[in-house]
Each structure stands twice: as C-alpha cells, then as structure tokens.
Amino acid sequence: SAYTLLGVRSDASDNEIKKAYHKQMCKYHPDKLSPQEQTPEMQNIAKEKAQKIQQAWELIRQSRNLH
C-alpha cells in the first residue's frame, strides 16, 4: 500500500506522513546518490523508487486532502 511504501501506518498523523515522504525522497532521489551509486543501473533503480514514492504520496495526499 501507499502507506507501507512510505514506511508509516495508515493511522499516522498528517505530519508523520509528510516527514516520512520527505525522508524517503531524500533516501531514494536519484540526485542524492553517492558517487559509488552513480552507475546507470543504480540511477534507474533510484528513479523508479522515487517515482513510486511520489505516486504513493500523491495518493495519500489526495485521499487526506493534504496540501
């Protein structure tokens, strides 16, 4: 589920969800990769993960009417 992808429970507060989203994006955003992880394969994996995190956030944001 979207909540699991962000690492929170569905009954987490809005603030907890926002923090979890930002934490996950910092962890998986392709621009945040270390020099050792800059291979094209690692870039693609990070890009896919970041897209999934973004989609999860959008789903939760819309369902909770967050801004």
C-alpha positions in Angstrom: 0.0 0.0 0.0 1.0 3.6 -0.3 1.5 3.9 3.5 3.8 0.9 3.6 5.9 2.4 0.8 6.4 5.5 2.9 7.1 3.4 6.0 4.1 4.6 8.1 0.8 3.1 9.3 -2.5 4.3 7.8 -3.4 5.8 11.2 -0.3 8.0 11.2 -0.8 11.8 11.6 -0.6 14.0 8.5 2.7 15.5 9.9 4.2 12.0 10.3 3.2 11.1 6.7 4.8 14.3 5.4 8.0 13.6 7.2 8.1 10.0 6.0 7.6 11.1 2.4 10.4 13.6 2.6 12.7 11.1 4.3 12.1 8.5 1.6 12.6 11.0 -1.2 15.9 12.1 0.4 16.9 8.5 0.6 15.9 7.4 -2.9 16.0 10.5 -5.1 18.5 9.9 -8.0 20.2 13.2 -7.4 21.1 12.1 -3.8 23.1 9.0 -4.9 26.6 8.7 -3.7 29.4 8.6 -6.3 29.7 4.8 -6.0 26.0 4.6 -6.9 26.1 6.7 -10.0 26.0 3.8 -12.4 23.2 3.9 -15.0 21.6 0.9 -13.4 21.6 2.4 -9.9 20.2 5.7 -11.4 17.3 3.8 -13.0 16.6 1.9 -9.8 16.6 5.1 -7.8 14.4 6.9 -10.4 11.8 4.1 -10.3 11.8 4.0 -6.5 11.4 7.8 -6.3 8.5 7.7 -8.8 6.7 5.0 -6.7 7.3 7.1 -3.5 5.9 10.2 -5.4 2.8 8.2 -6.5 2.2 6.9 -3.0 2.4 10.5 -1.6 0.0 11.8 -4.3 -2.5 9.0 -3.5 -2.3 9.7 0.3 -2.3 13.5 -0.2 -5.5 13.4 -2.3 -7.3 10.9 0.0 -6.5 13.0 3.0 -6.9 16.4 1.3 -3.4 17.5 2.2 -1.6 20.4 0.6 
